[in-house]
C-alpha cells in the first residue's frame, strides 16, 4: 500500500515541481516579450500620443471651457492620466506590473480592434478566436500523427518495398510549410475545379441548425487540414519509419521473434511500448512547431483564429493585441511542454525519479 | 576515409545529385543576378514609377500563349518616326497628318490604349485631332486634344468616348461587328490618323500609339506594371543568403553552446538548459511579427532576431543527448591527460565528432528559413526595399490574383520557392543517408 502511495506522492511532487518550473519559464519568456515590445519606449510614446489626443478631444468638445484655459487644462488632464497609468514611473517598475497583468491574463484594452460582440477587452477578443485555432490545428495534428505512425509501422515491416521507397522519395516535399501547399490547394480546388470552399470557417450567413453549422465548418476545414497534412505527412512517416526500423532490430525484439510471437504482439509490446515516450515527445514538439505556423496558414485560408487575429492586429498597429497574442502563444507552448513532461513521466518512471533520486 | 570518399558516395544517390544540381543552378542564378542587376538599381526599379510606364499592367508571361494555345497580343508601339508623315507649312505654323498604321491579328483585345504626344520646338500648344480607321472601313472620331510639351492621352480612360462607343474603348475599337455575347476581335490593319496644327513653322509633333498587350516578358507584370522577372531574379540571392546565413548562425552557435554545456556541466549546463526552455516557449513567428511591426522590417534585423531566437533552440537538447556519451570517451580523457585546454576539447574534439549528424540537419534547415522569410513577406512584413518572392506573393494576395485569374503571379514565385526547398531537402536527406549509415543499413 505505502509503495503505491509513495509513488503517487512522488508523481504529484514531480508534477508540482514541473509546473512551478514552467511558470517561471513562462514568466521569463513573457517578460522578454514585454521588453522587446517596449524597447526604445515605442509603446509608451504611442500611448502618450493616444492619451493626449483623447484628452484634447474631450476638452475641445466641452463648451464650458474658455479657449484660453484649454491648453492648461489639457496639460493638467494629461498629467493626471499619465500618473494614473503610471507612465511617469521608470520602465523597470512598470514592466513588472505589465508582467503581473500578463501572467494573470489581464491583457488590457485594445486600441482599435473589438471582438465580434463589441468588447474592447483583449482577452475577450482572443477568447473568441482561440477555439477556431484549436479546432483546426488539433484536428490536423492528430490526423497527421495517427496516420503517420500507423503507416510507418506497416512500412517498417515492408522495408525496401515500392511504397516504402516512394515515401522516402517524397519526404523532401515537406520542406515547404502548410500555407505554401494551401495556396496551391486554393488555386486548384477553389478556382480551377471549385469543389471545396477556399476560405473562411462557415458559409455566410451561418446556418441556424447546429448540425448544418457543424457540417459547414467541417467543409471549410477540408482544404486547410489537407494543406497541413500534405506538408507534414511524408517527413513524419519517413522519420517514424526510420525510428521503428532502428528499434525493431534491438536484441529483445529479435528474441521475441525467435520465440515465435505473432507480429501484432511484437509490434504492440516490444516495439510500441518502449518507444512510446519519444513518440509522444515528437508529437508535442510537432504541435509547438505548428502553433508558430498558425499565423500564416490562417491568413491564407482566412480562418478566423488567433493567427489571423494577430495579422489584423499588425494592420491596425494595435500593440496590446499583438502582445496579448504573443502571451497566449507562450502559454499554449508552455501548456504543450507541460503536457509533454506529464505524459513522459506517466510513461517512463525513470524520468520521475531522475532529478530527485540524483541518479544521473 | 579519403577526401574523395563522400563525393564518390554522393554520386551514387540520384536524389543527392538532383538536389545538388538545383542548388548549383540557384547559386548560378543568384550570382548572375547580383552582377547583372546591381542592388541599387534593383531596389530603385522595384519601387516602381516612370521606368515601367511602357509595360502593360497585369500581363501574363509570353509563354502562356504557347502553353494554352492562345494568341494574346503583346504590347504594340507604333511610332510617328516610322510613319509617312504629311506636312505642310502655312503662315505662322505647320499642319501635319500622321497615320499610325499597324496589323492586329490576335485573339484578345489589348489591355489598355495610350497615345503619347510631344510637341517639339515650340512652347505654344498644338491642336491634335485623332480618328480611328478599322479594317472594315468604319471611321471613328476619337477626340481632339490640346497638347503642350509632352502629353499622355489615356484613350482607355476616356469616359466620354466609352459612353459614345458603349464599351471600354480598347475593346470597342477592335471588336467585330457581329456582337453576340462576348465581343470578338476583328483582325486586320488598323490606322490611327492624327491631324495636327502647330503654331510654329519649326515645330514638330511626335506621336506614339501604345496598345498595351496581355502578355509581357518571361514572367509577366504586376498591378504596378513592374516586370516580375526583376523580383523573381532578385529573390534568389535574397532567399539563399537569408536561408544559409540563418542556418549557419543558428546551428554553429547552438552546437558550440551545447558542447560547452556538456563539457563544463554544473551551473553552466543548468543555465543553458533553462534558457533553452524559455526560448522554446517564445513563439518565433509571433515574436518576429511583433518586432517587424514595432521596429523595422529590414531583412537584416529579421535575420538577427531569427538567429538570436535560434541560439538556444530546442535542438540544443538533441545535441546534448548526442554529446553526453562523448564526455567520458577515452580519446577525450587522453586529450585531457596531455593537457588540452577546455576550449580545445570542446572545439577540436567534441564538436567534430557529431558533425556528420549535423551537416544533413543543417542542409535541411536552410529551406525552413527560406520559407520563414517568405512567410514574413506574405504577412506584409517583407523587407521594405528588396524585391523578394514572398513580396510577389503578398502583392498577388492583396490584389486578389487568384480571384482575377492571374495565376502566373502566384505560380512563378511559388515554384521557385518549391524548387529551393526541394533542392536543399533532397540534398539534405541524401546526405543524411550517406553520413549516417545506421539509417541506410536499417
Interface residues (C-beta under 8 A of the other chain):
Chain A: X21 X22 X25 X26 X28 X29 X32 X33 X36 X37 X39 X40 X42 X43 X159 X168 X169 X171 X172 X173 X174 X175 X176 X177 X179 X180 X183 X184 X186 X187 X190 X191 X242 X245 X246 X249 X285 X288 X291 X292 X293 X295 X296 X299 X300 X310 X311 X314 X315 X317 X319 X322 X323 X325 X326 X329 X330 X333 X334 X337
Chain B: X15 X19 X274 X277 X278 X279 X280 X281 X282 X283 X284 X285 X286 X287 X289 X290 X291 X292 X293 X294 X295 X314 X364 X367 X368 X371 X374 X375 X378 X379 X380 X381 X393 X397 X402 X403 X405 X407 X410 X411 X414 X417 X418 X421 X422 X424 X425 X426 X428 X429 X438 X439 X442
